[in-house]
Amino acid sequence: MKTLTVSLLVMLLVAVSAAGQSSSANTSLVSSLPYPTGSCADVWADGDLVFLARRGEGFDVIDVSDPLNPVVLFSGRSDLFIQDIQSVGDKLYCANASGNGQGLVVFDISNPTSPTEIGSHSSFNLLTSYSLAAEGNHAYVASQFSNLVVVLDVSNPAAPVEVTTFGSQSPISQIRDVTVVGTKLYVSWLSGGFEIHDITNPANPTLEIAHSTPTSLFHNCWPLDGGTHVATTDEVSGGYLRVWDISNPTNILQVSQWRAHGVAVMHNLFMVGALGFITNYTEGLRIIDLSNPLNPEEAGFYDTFPMVNPFQFGAWGVYPGRDEIYVADFNTGFY
C-alpha cells in the first residue's frame, strides 16, 4: 500500500474534545473551530482563504495562513441556504437552496473581510440549486427545482445569463453533482447514473457517455488520469467507490470497487492526481490511491464520526489544499 502523510485543519461542530473519539491513519489534526451542528456543507479553498458553505447560515471566509490558528474573517448572509461554493479569482459563486429565487449568487471577495453581493440568477429553471462548477466564463449549476443542469454565462458576474439547460437521459434521475475537468462536464444523477458531456461549446454541450446501473445511486463522478476511467461514489448505505472503464463509450465496464464499511454512505469525491479524497459520511475522510484503477487502495483516513450509522450525515465536503485537507462533517465537525 502506498501511503500519504497529510494534515487536517479541523473546524469542529462540537467540542474539540470529540476529536479524541476519532481514529486516523497517515493524517494528523492541526486545529479546529466550533460550528453549530448541521450548519456546514461543502468547502472550497484558494491560497490562505477557505470558503465554507453553511446551510441556512450563508457562508464563512476563514484565514488559514497560520493553520494552527485559523481566523474567521467573515460570517454572514443567513438568508441564504448555501450547499456548494467555489471561488474563481476575486469572485465567489454560491449554489443557494433557500427558495428566495436566487439559485446562483455571486460575491466580490476582493476584500475577504467584507464580501459584497454583485449578482445573482433567478429563473424558473433555477429557483434552488444543489451544486455548481465554475470554469472560465461559465457556471454549470445543478438545479434542484427543475432537475436540470443550467449553464450560465458569467463573463459579467453581475448579470449571469442563462445560455442552455439539459436534463438526464434517464427517466428516474435526480440531479446531484456537477464537475468540470478540462472540456468535459461530469454529471451525477443518483439512480439516473452518470453522464459525460463535451463542453467545448458551453452553449451546446454534447453528450458523450450516459451510464446507469440499478445497484448504484451516483452522487459524484470524476475522471482518473489518462481519461480512460472515471470514479463514482454511491450515496446509499453500503455504497461503493466504483471505477469504470469508459474507453469504449458503448460498453462501459466496472473494473473495481472499494468501501470502508458495509453500512456507511459515500458522498463527495475530489481527485488530485491519482489520489481520491472522499467524504464517507460516518466513516469520515478516506484517501484512496487509484493509480491502479483495477485495485483501489486506502492511503489514509481520518474518521470524523465516532460510530457507523446509515441514517446520519457525517463528513460532507472535502477540499485538498496546498498542505492541508479541509473536511466539513455535517454532524461532528468541519475537519
N, C-alpha and C positions, 0 to 999 in steps of 0.2 A: 504494500500500500504506500502510495506517495503521501507525504504529509505537508501541511501548510501551517505555519505559525502566524497567527494574526491576533489583533487586539479588538476589543469591542468597546464602543462608547455606549454605555447603558443609561437610558433615561427611564427609571422605574416608574410604573404607575402605582406601585405600592411602596411600602417601606423598603429602604435599601437592604435591610436585613434579609429580605426574601431571597436575595441573590444567593445566600448561603445554602438554599434548598436546591439550587440548580447543579447540574453536572456538566462537564465540558471535556473536550479533548482538542489539543493544539490551538486553543483560544485562551485569552485571558481578559478579564474585566478591567476596564480602565477607570470609568467614572459613571455617575448616574445623576438623573434629575427626576423629581417626583411629578407625576401627572395623574389626574382623576381617572379611575377605571373606566374603560370604554370610550375614551375620547380620541385615541390615536389610531390612525390608519396607515397610509403609506408615507414614504420618506424619500427625499432627494438631497444630494449634496453637490456643492460646487466650491472647490477650494476649501476655505476655512468656514464656509457657511453651510448649515444644514437647514432644510426646509421640511417641516413636519406637518403633514395634513392631519387635521383634527375634526372628527365627526361632530358637527354641531357647535364647534368652537373656533371655526376659521382655520388659522394656521399659525405656526410659530417659526421664527427665524432664530437660529442658535449659532453663536460664535464658538467654533471648536478649535480655534488656533492654538489653544492650550487644552489638549484632550483630557487632562486631569481636572480641569476646571471649566467645563462648558458654561456659557453665559447666554441666557435668553435675551436677545436684542429687541424682539417684538413678539407680542402675543395678542391676537385680536381677530375681529370680524366674525363674531359669534352668530351673525345672521346667516353664515354660510356653513353648509354641511359638506366639507371637502374630503374626498376619499382618495384622490390621486393628485399628484403635484409634480411639476417639472420646471426647472429654470433653464432659460436659454439666454446667455448674456445677462443683460440687466432687466430681463422680463421674466415674470413668473406666471405660469399657466396652471389653473386650478380647475379640476373636474368637480362640479358642485351638484349636490343632490338635495338641496334644501327645498326645492319646489317653488322658488321665487321666480322661476323663468330664466335665470342665468345659468345655462348648462355649462358654459365656459366663462371663467372670469380671469382677466389679465391684470397683473400688477406691475408697476415700475418698482424695481428693488435696487435702484442705483444708490439709494440711502436705505440700507437694510434695517435701520432702526425705525424707519417710518415708511413702509411700503404704501404706494398710492395706487388705487384702482384707476386704470386708464381706459379700460374697455371690457366688453363682455359680448356674448352672443346669446340671443334668445330667439327661438323659433319653435314651431310645433314639433319639429324633428328633434329638438334638443332642449327640452324643458328640464330634464335631470340627466346627469351623466355619472358613469361609474369609474372610467379610467380614460387616460389620454396618452398620446405620444406626439411630441412636437419635434419637427425636423425641418430645417430650412425655413421657408416661408409658409409652411402648412402645419396645421394641427389635426390629428386624427383622433376623434373623440367617440368613445363607446357610449351610446345613448341608452339609458335605462328605459326611458319613457317610450321611445319608438322602436327599441330593439334594432337599431341601425348603427352602422359606422357613419359618422358625419365628418366630412372633410371640409376644413375651413382654411381659407387664405388669410394668413395673419401677417402679411407683409406690412400692413398698417395695423399694429396690435390694438390701436384704439377703436378700430372698427372691423372686426373679423367678418369675412364674407363667406357664406356657405357656397361651396362650388359643386359638391355632389354628395350623394348618400348611397349606401347599398346595404342590403340585408344578407342573411345567411342562405346558403344553398339548401339547408335542412329545414323542414317544417317544424321541428321540435327544438329549435335553438333558443338560447338565452344568452345575450352577449355578456362577456365578462372582461376581456382584456385585449389591448392592442399594443403591439411592439413594432418599432421600425428599426431595421438594420440595413443600412445601405439603401438600395432602391426597392426593398421588399417590406411589405406590411404583413405581419403575422397576427391573425385574429383568432381568439378563442371564444367558442360559443357553447360552453358546457356540453350538454348532451348532443348539441349540433356539431361537435367536432372542432377541428381547426382548419383554417384556410390561409393560403399564402397568395398575396396579390402583388403584382408588379406596379409600383407607383412612380415609374419614370415620368409619367404624366399624371400628377396628383388629381387632376380634374377628371381623369378617365382611368381609374385603376383596372388592371386586367387580372382576372382570376387565373392562377396557375395550378393551384392544388386545393382540393377540398376533400377532407377525410374525416370520417367519424366511426366510432365503434360503440356498441351498446353497453360495454363494460366500463366506460370512462365518462367523467364529467370534466371537460378540459377547461382549466382556469387560465393557464399560461402556455405560451408556445415561443420557443427561442431557438434560433439556428446554432448549430455547432460549427466550429472552424471547418472550412472545406466546402460547406454548402450542400453536402450530400445527406446530412442528418439534421433532424430537429429534436428537441427535448420538450416534453409537455408535462404538466402537473395535473393530477386528479383532485378536484375539490369535493372529495367524498370520503367518508370513514373507510380506512383501509386502502385508500388510493395510492397510486404509484407515481414516481417519476418514470416516465416512459421515453424510450429513444426510438425514433422512427427513421428508416432508410427511405429518403424521398428521391433517390437518384432516378427512379422510374415513376413519373407522376401518375401513371395509370395503374401502378401496382405498389402502393405504399405498404411497407412491411415494418412491424415492430420487431426490433432486434434485441432489446434488453429492457429490463425494468428494475427499479430499486425502491425500497421504502424502509423507514426507520422502525416502524411499528405496525402491527396488523390492525390497529384501530384509528390511529392519528390521521388527520386531514392535511393534504398538501395545499399550499396557497401560492405565494408569489415565487417566481424564478427569475434570477438575474445572472446572465452569463458574462464572465470575464475570461477571455482565452478559453482554456479547457476546463475551467472551474465553474460549476453551477452553485450559486448561493440560493438556498431555498428556505422560505419560511414555512415550517411544517406544523403550524398551529401549536398544539400542546406538546409537540416534540421540539419546539424551538427552532433555532438556526441549524441548518445542515449544509455542509460544504462537500460537494461531490466532484470527484475527479472524473471527467468524461473524455479524457484523452484517447481512451479506447471505447468507442461507442458500444461495443459488444459486452463491455464489462465495467459498468459504473462502480466506483469505489469511494467510500466515505473518507474524506481527507481531514475533517474536523467537525466539531459541533459545539454548540452551547445551548443547553436545554433551559429555556426561559419559563417553563411551566412545571410545577412540582408533581404533576400526575398526568395520566392519559385519560382524556375524556372526549368522546366523539361529538358531544353536544356543546362544547366550549370552543370559542375562538382562542387563539394564542398568538404566536408570532405571525404578524400580518404582513409587514413591509420590510424590505431589506435594500440597502444601497452599499455596495463595496466602495469605500472612499479611497483616498491615496494611501493611507497607512492603517486606517481603522475601518471596521464594518459597522454600519448603523442599522439596528433592528428595532422595529416597533412591535411590541406584543400588546394585543388588544386588552388582555386581562391582567397580566402580571408586570408589564412594563415595556418601555421602548429601549431596547438594548443596542 
